[in-house]
Amino acid sequence: MNKKITGLISAAALFALPLAAFALATIPEPASRVFTVQGIINILFAYIFWPIVIAFTIIMFILAGIAFFNAQGDPSKVADARNFVIWGVVGMVVMILAFSLPLFVANLLLL
């Protein structure tokens, strides 16, 4: 019984982490300052690209965990689970590169 309560509490805490992350979201700028090249790039990355890539990465790691759990030692299923992990890591690399890309483009355009 103790393990069930501990599991429920830890699951609830993990499900609450995205709420804490979204609480840190910034308020968008007024419309008069948004329609610059840098403003449009910031909006595209902040509200369209980032949620898609983050969701992709999280889903890949969840699918990898489920696939490893269901593999039961079968080499082909373990290989599929490893592919999920690889695509999750690729998603994280894309996120890191995408984070630096708008700053690079903004600095390139402003110089």
Biopython code that builds the backbone (N, CA, C, O; Angstrom):
import numpy as np
from Bio.PDB.StructureBuilder import StructureBuilder

atoms = [
    (1, "MET", "N", (0.820, -1.198, 0.000)),
    (1, "MET", "CA", (0.000, 0.000, 0.000)),
    (1, "MET", "C", (0.860, 1.256, 0.000)),
    (1, "MET", "O", (0.511, 2.256, -0.627)),
    (2, "ASN", "N", (1.981, 1.200, 0.704)),
    (2, "ASN", "CA", (2.877, 2.340, 0.787)),
    (2, "ASN", "C", (3.479, 2.678, -0.570)),
    (2, "ASN", "O", (3.645, 3.852, -0.900)),
    (3, "LYS", "N", (3.810, 1.643, -1.369)),
    (3, "LYS", "CA", (4.395, 1.867, -2.687)),
    (3, "LYS", "C", (3.382, 2.513, -3.626)),
    (3, "LYS", "O", (3.754, 3.329, -4.468)),
    (4, "LYS", "N", (2.119, 2.159, -3.491)),
    (4, "LYS", "CA", (1.094, 2.749, -4.342)),
    (4, "LYS", "C", (0.945, 4.244, -4.063)),
    (4, "LYS", "O", (0.824, 5.042, -4.993)),
    (5, "ILE", "N", (0.953, 4.616, -2.812)),
    (5, "ILE", "CA", (0.813, 6.032, -2.449)),
    (5, "ILE", "C", (2.034, 6.811, -2.914)),
    (5, "ILE", "O", (1.906, 7.917, -3.438)),
    (6, "THR", "N", (3.222, 6.236, -2.722)),
    (6, "THR", "CA", (4.443, 6.902, -3.179)),
    (6, "THR", "C", (4.432, 7.060, -4.689)),
    (6, "THR", "O", (4.823, 8.108, -5.203)),
    (7, "GLY", "N", (3.990, 6.039, -5.405)),
    (7, "GLY", "CA", (3.906, 6.105, -6.859)),
    (7, "GLY", "C", (2.921, 7.158, -7.323)),
    (7, "GLY", "O", (3.192, 7.883, -8.280)),
    (8, "LEU", "N", (1.785, 7.251, -6.656)),
    (8, "LEU", "CA", (0.786, 8.260, -7.027)),
    (8, "LEU", "C", (1.293, 9.668, -6.775)),
    (8, "LEU", "O", (1.070, 10.567, -7.585)),
    (9, "ILE", "N", (1.969, 9.860, -5.663)),
    (9, "ILE", "CA", (2.505, 11.192, -5.350)),
    (9, "ILE", "C", (3.586, 11.587, -6.349)),
    (9, "ILE", "O", (3.608, 12.722, -6.825)),
    (10, "SER", "N", (4.474, 10.663, -6.666)),
    (10, "SER", "CA", (5.529, 10.997, -7.628)),
    (10, "SER", "C", (4.963, 11.203, -9.024)),
    (10, "SER", "O", (5.453, 12.063, -9.755)),
    (11, "ALA", "N", (3.951, 10.445, -9.416)),
    (11, "ALA", "CA", (3.322, 10.651, -10.725)),
    (11, "ALA", "C", (2.633, 12.007, -10.775)),
    (11, "ALA", "O", (2.717, 12.706, -11.785)),
    (12, "ALA", "N", (1.959, 12.384, -9.710)),
    (12, "ALA", "CA", (1.302, 13.691, -9.668)),
    (12, "ALA", "C", (2.324, 14.821, -9.748)),
    (12, "ALA", "O", (2.087, 15.835, -10.403)),
    (13, "ALA", "N", (3.457, 14.641, -9.082)),
    (13, "ALA", "CA", (4.505, 15.664, -9.137)),
    (13, "ALA", "C", (5.076, 15.779, -10.539)),
    (13, "ALA", "O", (5.335, 16.887, -11.008)),
    (14, "LEU", "N", (5.278, 14.652, -11.218)),
    (14, "LEU", "CA", (5.805, 14.692, -12.580)),
    (14, "LEU", "C", (4.812, 15.322, -13.546)),
    (14, "LEU", "O", (5.212, 16.043, -14.460)),
    (15, "PHE", "N", (3.530, 15.060, -13.358)),
    (15, "PHE", "CA", (2.527, 15.668, -14.232)),
    (15, "PHE", "C", (2.364, 17.160, -13.951)),
    (15, "PHE", "O", (1.881, 17.899, -14.809)),
    (16, "ALA", "N", (2.758, 17.606, -12.772)),
    (16, "ALA", "CA", (2.648, 19.023, -12.434)),
    (16, "ALA", "C", (3.837, 19.839, -12.927)),
    (16, "ALA", "O", (3.755, 21.067, -12.958)),
    (17, "LEU", "N", (4.933, 19.202, -13.311)),
    (17, "LEU", "CA", (6.114, 19.930, -13.766)),
    (17, "LEU", "C", (5.846, 20.796, -14.998)),
    (17, "LEU", "O", (6.319, 21.932, -15.031)),
    (18, "PRO", "N", (5.116, 20.326, -16.013)),
    (18, "PRO", "CA", (4.837, 21.218, -17.146)),
    (18, "PRO", "C", (4.040, 22.458, -16.740)),
    (18, "PRO", "O", (4.219, 23.522, -17.333)),
    (19, "LEU", "N", (3.182, 22.341, -15.760)),
    (19, "LEU", "CA", (2.435, 23.514, -15.303)),
    (19, "LEU", "C", (3.378, 24.556, -14.734)),
    (19, "LEU", "O", (3.187, 25.753, -14.950)),
    (20, "ALA", "N", (4.393, 24.110, -14.009)),
    (20, "ALA", "CA", (5.372, 25.050, -13.475)),
    (20, "ALA", "C", (6.177, 25.691, -14.599)),
    (20, "ALA", "O", (6.530, 26.867, -14.515)),
    (21, "ALA", "N", (6.468, 24.932, -15.644)),
    (21, "ALA", "CA", (7.221, 25.483, -16.770)),
    (21, "ALA", "C", (6.385, 26.509, -17.524)),
    (21, "ALA", "O", (6.901, 27.554, -17.923)),
    (22, "PHE", "N", (5.111, 26.228, -17.723)),
    (22, "PHE", "CA", (4.259, 27.175, -18.432)),
    (22, "PHE", "C", (3.986, 28.422, -17.592)),
    (22, "PHE", "O", (3.646, 29.472, -18.138)),
    (23, "ALA", "N", (4.129, 28.320, -16.288)),
    (23, "ALA", "CA", (3.929, 29.488, -15.436)),
    (23, "ALA", "C", (5.027, 30.521, -15.646)),
    (23, "ALA", "O", (4.843, 31.696, -15.330)),
    (24, "LEU", "N", (6.162, 30.091, -16.174)),
    (24, "LEU", "CA", (7.279, 30.991, -16.410)),
    (24, "LEU", "C", (7.232, 31.644, -17.783)),
    (24, "LEU", "O", (8.132, 32.406, -18.138)),
    (25, "ALA", "N", (6.181, 31.351, -18.568)),
    (25, "ALA", "CA", (6.079, 31.905, -19.918)),
    (25, "ALA", "C", (5.991, 33.429, -19.857)),
    (25, "ALA", "O", (5.398, 33.998, -18.941)),
    (26, "THR", "N", (6.589, 34.064, -20.842)),
    (26, "THR", "CA", (6.595, 35.522, -20.865)),
    (26, "THR", "C", (5.338, 36.046, -21.529)),
    (26, "THR", "O", (4.708, 35.358, -22.331)),
    (27, "ILE", "N", (4.985, 37.259, -21.188)),
    (27, "ILE", "CA", (3.832, 37.922, -21.791)),
    (27, "ILE", "C", (4.281, 38.479, -23.135)),
    (27, "ILE", "O", (5.340, 39.103, -23.213)),
    (28, "PRO", "N", (3.493, 38.267, -24.209)),
    (28, "PRO", "CA", (3.913, 38.763, -25.515)),
    (28, "PRO", "C", (4.014, 40.286, -25.546)),
    (28, "PRO", "O", (3.349, 40.986, -24.782)),
    (29, "GLU", "N", (4.860, 40.776, -26.446)),
    (29, "GLU", "CA", (5.070, 42.205, -26.576)),
    (29, "GLU", "C", (3.836, 42.861, -27.201)),
    (29, "GLU", "O", (3.041, 42.187, -27.857)),
    (30, "PRO", "N", (3.673, 44.164, -27.004)),
    (30, "PRO", "CA", (2.562, 44.856, -27.671)),
    (30, "PRO", "C", (2.692, 44.759, -29.186)),
    (30, "PRO", "O", (3.795, 44.602, -29.710)),
    (31, "ALA", "N", (1.576, 44.851, -29.882)),
    (31, "ALA", "CA", (1.547, 44.636, -31.328)),
    (31, "ALA", "C", (2.389, 45.649, -32.088)),
    (31, "ALA", "O", (2.845, 45.350, -33.192)),
    (32, "SER", "N", (2.609, 46.830, -31.538)),
    (32, "SER", "CA", (3.374, 47.844, -32.249)),
    (32, "SER", "C", (4.841, 47.456, -32.405)),
    (32, "SER", "O", (5.500, 47.911, -33.340)),
    (33, "ARG", "N", (5.365, 46.619, -31.504)),
    (33, "ARG", "CA", (6.764, 46.234, -31.577)),
    (33, "ARG", "C", (6.963, 44.829, -32.128)),
    (33, "ARG", "O", (8.105, 44.396, -32.277)),
    (34, "VAL", "N", (5.904, 44.109, -32.432)),
    (34, "VAL", "CA", (6.017, 42.720, -32.843)),
    (34, "VAL", "C", (6.367, 42.595, -34.318)),
    (34, "VAL", "O", (7.059, 41.651, -34.697)),
    (35, "PHE", "N", (5.921, 43.495, -35.144)),
    (35, "PHE", "CA", (6.049, 43.333, -36.583)),
    (35, "PHE", "C", (7.388, 43.812, -37.115)),
    (35, "PHE", "O", (7.460, 44.623, -38.039)),
    (36, "THR", "N", (8.434, 43.295, -36.515)),
    (36, "THR", "CA", (9.781, 43.432, -37.041)),
    (36, "THR", "C", (10.228, 42.022, -37.399)),
    (36, "THR", "O", (9.577, 41.045, -37.030)),
    (37, "VAL", "N", (11.323, 41.921, -38.109)),
    (37, "VAL", "CA", (11.809, 40.596, -38.495)),
    (37, "VAL", "C", (12.151, 39.782, -37.240)),
    (37, "VAL", "O", (11.811, 38.602, -37.143)),
    (38, "GLN", "N", (12.810, 40.412, -36.309)),
    (38, "GLN", "CA", (13.176, 39.714, -35.082)),
    (38, "GLN", "C", (11.935, 39.340, -34.273)),
    (38, "GLN", "O", (11.884, 38.258, -33.687)),
    (39, "GLY", "N", (10.932, 40.226, -34.234)),
    (39, "GLY", "CA", (9.704, 39.929, -33.506)),
    (39, "GLY", "C", (8.945, 38.768, -34.107)),
    (39, "GLY", "O", (8.423, 37.922, -33.380)),
    (40, "ILE", "N", (8.877, 38.715, -35.428)),
    (40, "ILE", "CA", (8.171, 37.618, -36.098)),
    (40, "ILE", "C", (8.913, 36.305, -35.885)),
    (40, "ILE", "O", (8.288, 35.271, -35.649)),
    (41, "ILE", "N", (10.239, 36.339, -35.967)),
    (41, "ILE", "CA", (11.023, 35.119, -35.713)),
    (41, "ILE", "C", (10.811, 34.648, -34.279)),
    (41, "ILE", "O", (10.653, 33.452, -34.036)),
    (42, "ASN", "N", (10.807, 35.577, -33.331)),
    (42, "ASN", "CA", (10.584, 35.204, -31.925)),
    (42, "ASN", "C", (9.211, 34.582, -31.731)),
    (42, "ASN", "O", (9.075, 33.594, -31.009)),
    (43, "ILE", "N", (8.190, 35.148, -32.366)),
    (43, "ILE", "CA", (6.834, 34.607, -32.233)),
    (43, "ILE", "C", (6.755, 33.210, -32.839)),
    (43, "ILE", "O", (6.172, 32.306, -32.240)),
    (44, "LEU", "N", (7.339, 33.028, -34.023)),
    (44, "LEU", "CA", (7.298, 31.718, -34.672)),
    (44, "LEU", "C", (7.977, 30.654, -33.829)),
    (44, "LEU", "O", (7.452, 29.550, -33.680)),
    (45, "PHE", "N", (9.130, 30.973, -33.281)),
    (45, "PHE", "CA", (9.833, 29.985, -32.477)),
    (45, "PHE", "C", (9.158, 29.762, -31.134)),
    (45, "PHE", "O", (9.066, 28.623, -30.675)),
    (46, "ALA", "N", (8.687, 30.814, -30.500)),
    (46, "ALA", "CA", (8.130, 30.685, -29.147)),
    (46, "ALA", "C", (6.774, 29.994, -29.133)),
    (46, "ALA", "O", (6.485, 29.225, -28.216)),
    (47, "TYR", "N", (5.944, 30.254, -30.127)),
    (47, "TYR", "CA", (4.564, 29.769, -30.058)),
    (47, "TYR", "C", (4.238, 28.665, -31.046)),
    (47, "TYR", "O", (3.186, 28.039, -30.924)),
    (48, "ILE", "N", (5.096, 28.402, -32.016)),
    (48, "ILE", "CA", (4.792, 27.354, -32.989)),
    (48, "ILE", "C", (5.847, 26.250, -32.951)),
    (48, "ILE", "O", (5.517, 25.083, -32.743)),
    (49, "PHE", "N", (7.104, 26.611, -33.149)),
    (49, "PHE", "CA", (8.151, 25.611, -33.282)),
    (49, "PHE", "C", (8.475, 24.910, -31.969)),
    (49, "PHE", "O", (8.545, 23.682, -31.927)),
    (50, "TRP", "N", (8.672, 25.674, -30.895)),
    (50, "TRP", "CA", (9.064, 25.084, -29.613)),
    (50, "TRP", "C", (8.060, 24.068, -29.084)),
    (50, "TRP", "O", (8.471, 22.970, -28.710)),
    (51, "PRO", "N", (6.768, 24.375, -29.032)),
    (51, "PRO", "CA", (5.840, 23.361, -28.508)),
    (51, "PRO", "C", (5.831, 22.068, -29.322)),
    (51, "PRO", "O", (5.693, 20.981, -28.760)),
    (52, "ILE", "N", (5.978, 22.183, -30.641)),
    (52, "ILE", "CA", (5.979, 20.984, -31.480)),
    (52, "ILE", "C", (7.208, 20.131, -31.198)),
    (52, "ILE", "O", (7.093, 18.915, -31.041)),
    (53, "VAL", "N", (8.382, 20.751, -31.131)),
    (53, "VAL", "CA", (9.621, 19.993, -30.922)),
    (53, "VAL", "C", (9.675, 19.415, -29.510)),
    (53, "VAL", "O", (10.113, 18.279, -29.326)),
    (54, "ILE", "N", (9.246, 20.164, -28.534)),
    (54, "ILE", "CA", (9.242, 19.657, -27.157)),
    (54, "ILE", "C", (8.284, 18.484, -27.015)),
    (54, "ILE", "O", (8.609, 17.485, -26.374)),
    (55, "ALA", "N", (7.102, 18.605, -27.613)),
    (55, "ALA", "CA", (6.141, 17.500, -27.560)),
    (55, "ALA", "C", (6.692, 16.261, -28.271)),
    (55, "ALA", "O", (6.533, 15.144, -27.778)),
    (56, "PHE", "N", (7.335, 16.450, -29.419)),
    (56, "PHE", "CA", (7.939, 15.335, -30.144)),
    (56, "PHE", "C", (8.982, 14.624, -29.287)),
    (56, "PHE", "O", (8.991, 13.396, -29.215)),
    (57, "THR", "N", (9.840, 15.370, -28.650)),
    (57, "THR", "CA", (10.904, 14.777, -27.842)),
    (57, "THR", "C", (10.327, 14.021, -26.649)),
    (57, "THR", "O", (10.752, 12.903, -26.360)),
    (58, "ILE", "N", (9.378, 14.613, -25.967)),
    (58, "ILE", "CA", (8.771, 13.956, -24.805)),
    (58, "ILE", "C", (8.056, 12.679, -25.226)),
    (58, "ILE", "O", (8.170, 11.654, -24.553)),
    (59, "ILE", "N", (7.324, 12.732, -26.330)),
    (59, "ILE", "CA", (6.606, 11.546, -26.806)),
    (59, "ILE", "C", (7.590, 10.441, -27.196)),
    (59, "ILE", "O", (7.331, 9.266, -26.932)),
    (60, "MET", "N", (8.707, 10.801, -27.817)),
    (60, "MET", "CA", (9.703, 9.791, -28.197)),
    (60, "MET", "C", (10.281, 9.089, -26.967)),
    (60, "MET", "O", (10.457, 7.870, -26.982)),
    (61, "PHE", "N", (10.579, 9.838, -25.904)),
    (61, "PHE", "CA", (11.118, 9.208, -24.709)),
    (61, "PHE", "C", (10.061, 8.355, -23.991)),
    (61, "PHE", "O", (10.389, 7.311, -23.428)),
    (62, "ILE", "N", (8.822, 8.786, -24.008)),
    (62, "ILE", "CA", (7.757, 7.960, -23.408)),
    (62, "ILE", "C", (7.581, 6.676, -24.199)),
    (62, "ILE", "O", (7.464, 5.598, -23.616)),
    (63, "LEU", "N", (7.563, 6.782, -25.539)),
    (63, "LEU", "CA", (7.438, 5.590, -26.375)),
    (63, "LEU", "C", (8.642, 4.664, -26.208)),
    (63, "LEU", "O", (8.495, 3.442, -26.256)),
    (64, "ALA", "N", (9.823, 5.235, -26.013)),
    (64, "ALA", "CA", (11.016, 4.413, -25.782)),
    (64, "ALA", "C", (10.878, 3.624, -24.488)),
    (64, "ALA", "O", (11.192, 2.434, -24.445)),
    (65, "GLY", "N", (10.409, 4.285, -23.435)),
    (65, "GLY", "CA", (10.219, 3.578, -22.172)),
    (65, "GLY", "C", (9.197, 2.459, -22.286)),
    (65, "GLY", "O", (9.405, 1.364, -21.763)),
    (66, "ILE", "N", (8.095, 2.734, -22.969)),
    (66, "ILE", "CA", (7.072, 1.699, -23.163)),
    (66, "ILE", "C", (7.613, 0.565, -24.016)),
    (66, "ILE", "O", (7.349, -0.604, -23.737)),
    (67, "ALA", "N", (8.377, 0.905, -25.065)),
    (67, "ALA", "CA", (8.931, -0.127, -25.945)),
    (67, "ALA", "C", (9.945, -0.992, -25.207)),
    (67, "ALA", "O", (9.951, -2.211, -25.377)),
    (68, "PHE", "N", (10.809, -0.376, -24.383)),
    (68, "PHE", "CA", (11.759, -1.169, -23.599)),
    (68, "PHE", "C", (11.025, -2.076, -22.611)),
    (68, "PHE", "O", (11.430, -3.216, -22.381)),
    (69, "PHE", "N", (9.964, -1.566, -22.043)),
    (69, "PHE", "CA", (9.196, -2.355, -21.081)),
    (69, "PHE", "C", (8.536, -3.551, -21.763)),
    (69, "PHE", "O", (8.497, -4.645, -21.200)),
    (70, "ASN", "N", (8.019, -3.347, -22.968)),
    (70, "ASN", "CA", (7.311, -4.405, -23.678)),
    (70, "ASN", "C", (8.233, -5.308, -24.501)),
    (70, "ASN", "O", (7.773, -6.314, -25.041)),
    (71, "ALA", "N", (9.521, -4.973, -24.608)),
    (71, "ALA", "CA", (10.439, -5.763, -25.438)),
    (71, "ALA", "C", (10.657, -7.167, -24.877)),
    (71, "ALA", "O", (10.733, -8.130, -25.640)),
    (72, "GLN", "N", (10.756, -7.289, -23.600)),
    (72, "GLN", "CA", (10.938, -8.566, -22.914)),
    (72, "GLN", "C", (12.103, -9.362, -23.479)),
    (72, "GLN", "O", (12.025, -10.586, -23.587)),
    (73, "GLY", "N", (13.194, -8.670, -23.845)),
    (73, "GLY", "CA", (14.396, -9.345, -24.297)),
    (73, "GLY", "C", (14.445, -9.664, -25.779)),
    (73, "GLY", "O", (15.467, -10.162, -26.253)),
    (74, "ASP", "N", (13.397, -9.400, -26.525)),
    (74, "ASP", "CA", (13.384, -9.651, -27.967)),
    (74, "ASP", "C", (14.298, -8.640, -28.661)),
    (74, "ASP", "O", (14.063, -7.436, -28.564)),
    (75, "PRO", "N", (15.341, -9.111, -29.361)),
    (75, "PRO", "CA", (16.317, -8.179, -29.943)),
    (75, "PRO", "C", (15.723, -7.175, -30.935)),
    (75, "PRO", "O", (16.158, -6.025, -30.974)),
    (76, "SER", "N", (14.750, -7.585, -31.726)),
    (76, "SER", "CA", (14.171, -6.654, -32.699)),
    (76, "SER", "C", (13.358, -5.563, -31.999)),
    (76, "SER", "O", (13.365, -4.407, -32.423)),
    (77, "LYS", "N", (12.662, -5.937, -30.928)),
    (77, "LYS", "CA", (11.891, -4.930, -30.185)),
    (77, "LYS", "C", (12.814, -3.993, -29.406)),
    (77, "LYS", "O", (12.519, -2.806, -29.268)),
    (78, "VAL", "N", (13.925, -4.520, -28.899)),
    (78, "VAL", "CA", (14.900, -3.673, -28.208)),
    (78, "VAL", "C", (15.521, -2.693, -29.198)),
    (78, "VAL", "O", (15.773, -1.539, -28.854)),
    (79, "ALA", "N", (15.765, -3.144, -30.416)),
    (79, "ALA", "CA", (16.311, -2.251, -31.453)),
    (79, "ALA", "C", (15.311, -1.141, -31.782)),
    (79, "ALA", "O", (15.702, 0.010, -31.978)),
    (80, "ASP", "N", (14.028, -1.481, -31.842)),
    (80, "ASP", "CA", (13.005, -0.456, -32.072)),
    (80, "ASP", "C", (12.980, 0.562, -30.922)),
    (80, "ASP", "O", (12.840, 1.764, -31.147)),
    (81, "ALA", "N", (13.115, 0.066, -29.708)),
    (81, "ALA", "CA", (13.132, 0.963, -28.556)),
    (81, "ALA", "C", (14.352, 1.873, -28.594)),
    (81, "ALA", "O", (14.257, 3.047, -28.234)),
    (82, "ARG", "N", (15.481, 1.355, -29.019)),
    (82, "ARG", "CA", (16.686, 2.188, -29.153)),
    (82, "ARG", "C", (16.486, 3.266, -30.210)),
    (82, "ARG", "O", (16.981, 4.384, -30.064)),
    (83, "ASN", "N", (15.757, 2.927, -31.279)),
    (83, "ASN", "CA", (15.465, 3.936, -32.303)),
    (83, "ASN", "C", (14.627, 5.069, -31.730)),
    (83, "ASN", "O", (14.827, 6.231, -32.085)),
    (84, "PHE", "N", (13.687, 4.740, -30.845)),
    (84, "PHE", "CA", (12.900, 5.792, -30.186)),
    (84, "PHE", "C", (13.801, 6.706, -29.375)),
    (84, "PHE", "O", (13.626, 7.924, -29.378)),
    (85, "VAL", "N", (14.770, 6.112, -28.675)),
    (85, "VAL", "CA", (15.697, 6.918, -27.879)),
    (85, "VAL", "C", (16.543, 7.806, -28.790)),
    (85, "VAL", "O", (16.777, 8.978, -28.492)),
    (86, "ILE", "N", (16.996, 7.232, -29.901)),
    (86, "ILE", "CA", (17.809, 8.015, -30.846)),
    (86, "ILE", "C", (17.015, 9.197, -31.372)),
    (86, "ILE", "O", (17.541, 10.308, -31.448)),
    (87, "TRP", "N", (15.761, 8.981, -31.735)),
    (87, "TRP", "CA", (14.947, 10.091, -32.249)),
    (87, "TRP", "C", (14.631, 11.100, -31.151)),
    (87, "TRP", "O", (14.480, 12.289, -31.435)),
    (88, "GLY", "N", (14.529, 10.654, -29.922)),
    (88, "GLY", "CA", (14.359, 11.600, -28.821)),
    (88, "GLY", "C", (15.582, 12.476, -28.640)),
    (88, "GLY", "O", (15.462, 13.677, -28.395)),
    (89, "VAL", "N", (16.762, 11.879, -28.760)),
    (89, "VAL", "CA", (18.003, 12.646, -28.653)),
    (89, "VAL", "C", (18.134, 13.599, -29.837)),
    (89, "VAL", "O", (18.575, 14.736, -29.671)),
    (90, "VAL", "N", (17.753, 13.142, -31.032)),
    (90, "VAL", "CA", (17.764, 14.025, -32.199)),
    (90, "VAL", "C", (16.849, 15.227, -31.955)),
    (90, "VAL", "O", (17.195, 16.356, -32.303)),
    (91, "GLY", "N", (15.696, 14.985, -31.365)),
    (91, "GLY", "CA", (14.790, 16.084, -31.039)),
    (91, "GLY", "C", (15.417, 17.069, -30.069)),
    (91, "GLY", "O", (15.234, 18.279, -30.203)),
    (92, "MET", "N", (16.155, 16.557, -29.094)),
    (92, "MET", "CA", (16.817, 17.456, -28.145)),
    (92, "MET", "C", (17.914, 18.274, -28.822)),
    (92, "MET", "O", (18.088, 19.453, -28.513)),
    (93, "VAL", "N", (18.652, 17.656, -29.742)),
    (93, "VAL", "CA", (19.694, 18.384, -30.465)),
    (93, "VAL", "C", (19.062, 19.475, -31.328)),
    (93, "VAL", "O", (19.575, 20.591, -31.402)),
    (94, "VAL", "N", (17.949, 19.145, -31.979)),
    (94, "VAL", "CA", (17.245, 20.146, -32.782)),
    (94, "VAL", "C", (16.775, 21.298, -31.895)),
    (94, "VAL", "O", (16.843, 22.460, -32.297)),
    (95, "MET", "N", (16.301, 20.981, -30.697)),
    (95, "MET", "CA", (15.880, 22.047, -29.785)),
    (95, "MET", "C", (17.046, 22.956, -29.422)),
    (95, "MET", "O", (16.899, 24.178, -29.403)),
    (96, "ILE", "N", (18.186, 22.376, -29.139)),
    (96, "ILE", "CA", (19.350, 23.193, -28.758)),
    (96, "ILE", "C", (19.794, 24.062, -29.929)),
    (96, "ILE", "O", (20.094, 25.242, -29.751)),
    (97, "LEU", "N", (19.835, 23.481, -31.125)),
    (97, "LEU", "CA", (20.220, 24.259, -32.296)),
    (97, "LEU", "C", (19.188, 25.337, -32.610)),
    (97, "LEU", "O", (19.542, 26.452, -32.992)),
    (98, "ALA", "N", (17.927, 25.002, -32.449)),
    (98, "ALA", "CA", (16.876, 25.978, -32.735)),
    (98, "ALA", "C", (16.873, 27.109, -31.727)),
    (98, "ALA", "O", (16.468, 28.226, -32.049)),
    (99, "PHE", "N", (17.315, 26.837, -30.521)),
    (99, "PHE", "CA", (17.406, 27.892, -29.518)),
    (99, "PHE", "C", (18.472, 28.911, -29.901)),
    (99, "PHE", "O", (18.298, 30.109, -29.682)),
    (100, "SER", "N", (19.571, 28.435, -30.472)),
    (100, "SER", "CA", (20.648, 29.347, -30.833)),
    (100, "SER", "C", (20.432, 29.998, -32.196)),
    (100, "SER", "O", (21.009, 31.053, -32.458)),
    (101, "LEU", "N", (19.633, 29.414, -33.058)),
    (101, "LEU", "CA", (19.438, 29.937, -34.411)),
    (101, "LEU", "C", (18.823, 31.336, -34.439)),
    (101, "LEU", "O", (19.343, 32.191, -35.155)),
    (102, "PRO", "N", (17.745, 31.620, -33.700)),
    (102, "PRO", "CA", (17.198, 32.990, -33.753)),
    (102, "PRO", "C", (18.175, 34.041, -33.258)),
    (102, "PRO", "O", (18.207, 35.149, -33.794)),
    (103, "LEU", "N", (18.967, 33.721, -32.255)),
    (103, "LEU", "CA", (19.965, 34.674, -31.779)),
    (103, "LEU", "C", (21.034, 34.923, -32.840)),
    (103, "LEU", "O", (21.473, 36.056, -33.036)),
    (104, "PHE", "N", (21.446, 33.860, -33.520)),
    (104, "PHE", "CA", (22.440, 34.009, -34.581)),
    (104, "PHE", "C", (21.885, 34.847, -35.727)),
    (104, "PHE", "O", (22.566, 35.750, -36.212)),
    (105, "VAL", "N", (20.662, 34.566, -36.169)),
    (105, "VAL", "CA", (20.056, 35.313, -37.274)),
    (105, "VAL", "C", (19.837, 36.766, -36.876)),
    (105, "VAL", "O", (20.082, 37.670, -37.675)),
    (106, "ALA", "N", (19.381, 36.999, -35.658)),
    (106, "ALA", "CA", (19.144, 38.375, -35.202)),
    (106, "ALA", "C", (20.461, 39.152, -35.169)),
    (106, "ALA", "O", (20.503, 40.309, -35.588)),
    (107, "ASN", "N", (21.511, 38.544, -34.687)),
    (107, "ASN", "CA", (22.813, 39.221, -34.671)),
    (107, "ASN", "C", (23.344, 39.441, -36.074)),
    (107, "ASN", "O", (23.988, 40.454, -36.347)),
    (108, "LEU", "N", (23.078, 38.500, -36.964)),
    (108, "LEU", "CA", (23.524, 38.642, -38.351)),
    (108, "LEU", "C", (22.790, 39.776, -39.050)),
    (108, "LEU", "O", (23.401, 40.528, -39.809)),
    (109, "LEU", "N", (21.479, 39.913, -38.805)),
    (109, "LEU", "CA", (20.693, 40.950, -39.442)),
    (109, "LEU", "C", (20.976, 42.332, -38.865)),
    (109, "LEU", "O", (20.898, 43.332, -39.578)),
    (110, "LEU", "N", (21.304, 42.392, -37.580)),
    (110, "LEU", "CA", (21.542, 43.682, -36.942)),
    (110, "LEU", "C", (22.937, 44.233, -37.233)),
    (110, "LEU", "O", (23.171, 45.430, -37.066)),
    (111, "LEU", "N", (23.857, 43.388, -37.662)),
    (111, "LEU", "CA", (25.205, 43.856, -37.961)),
    (111, "LEU", "C", (25.223, 44.361, -39.356)),
    (111, "LEU", "O", (26.263, 44.811, -39.836)),
]
sb = StructureBuilder()
sb.init_structure("model")
sb.init_model(0)
sb.init_chain("A")
sb.init_seg("    ")
for serial, (resi, resn, name, xyz) in enumerate(atoms, 1):
    if name == "N":
        sb.init_residue(resn, " ", resi, " ")
    sb.init_atom(name, np.array(xyz, "f"), 0.0, 1.0, " ", f" {name:<3s}", serial, name[0])
structure = sb.get_structure()
